[in-house]
Amino acid sequence: MTPRSSDAAPPSAAPPVVAGAKGAADRAALAAARDELAVFPAWPESGRLEVIPTTACPFRCRYCGVRLDDRQAPREVLERAVDLLLTATSERLELQFFGGEPLLRQREVLATMARGARLAAARGKRLSFVITTSGLLIDDELLAALQGFDAKVMFSSDGPGDVLTRYRPLAKPGTDPTATLEHNLQRLVRSGVDTFVNLVVTPDGAHDIERRVRHLVGLGARTIQICYALAPGWTDEAQAAHCDGLRACAELANRRDGPAFRFQNLGSAAEPTVLSNELIVDVDGTLYDDIALFGEALLPGLRPVLRLGHVAALTAFDGLRPSWE
Ligand code: SF4
């Protein structure tokens, strides 16, 4: 899943060393950029933690940056992740399941949620959950179980069948899953479980955003967020097309006579914004800044740089999130 953090402010970074006349111009441009970034507040403690129950997934999305295979998090890793999050001083906490496809381990996900909710209540904290899913494995048992939790589902879908075929192929060729995915989105919405659709845009698809959003709204999606794929190819033209698409969706969401949906990107301080800046626990219990795993296919060298420790050894959640300042 390609994540985004809609309320995150962009990071600042130390200017690189540059030389000569061009270097002076670059330094001036970087100084100006830093001044612009200064209007954003520093990243606060989020009280959020992401965990990966498995790196297996039935899809092979073209833009996926996760190293997919069949690794699974032992139950102890999921429990220690919850224990670490519960050390946070914040009273409102959130645990998000990423993957891979977390619902390949539905039983373990639900057991982790039940234990976490119980421990949080005992400490006077509110722990909510987000399950990220490709949507293929949603079933009645899950829908019934989620009624008992403070939980929402992040349903990944990029639009109509032609888009899914192009960008979200199955790992093993088989029957076109579009009808199943659309049916599952509709019954998820009907079930009353808090749901939002996460739509990923690649540079070559940036011209087509509004059509995709209209299709998802037609299926019943009531909250949609758009994020850009972490990928090469974001030319000036592609970036402009992406911004035009965001603008068109914002206008669509604000129209009184338009389709009724909430465009989640409208809550951001700026768009397009930083994809994500959260902490994530890998299947082996190692804690990272999440871009180390979500961007691993593109930037494999980030893992050692963004490793923050192991859940078995960490004793406090507060202060773990890098500030980049
Ligand atoms: S659904 Fe797609 S983006 Fe998400 S983990 Fe699977 S292959 Fe990656």
Residues whose N, C-alpha, C, O or C-beta is under 5 A from the ligand:
A	BS01	SF4	M1 T2 C57 F59 R60 C61 C64 G99 G100 S134
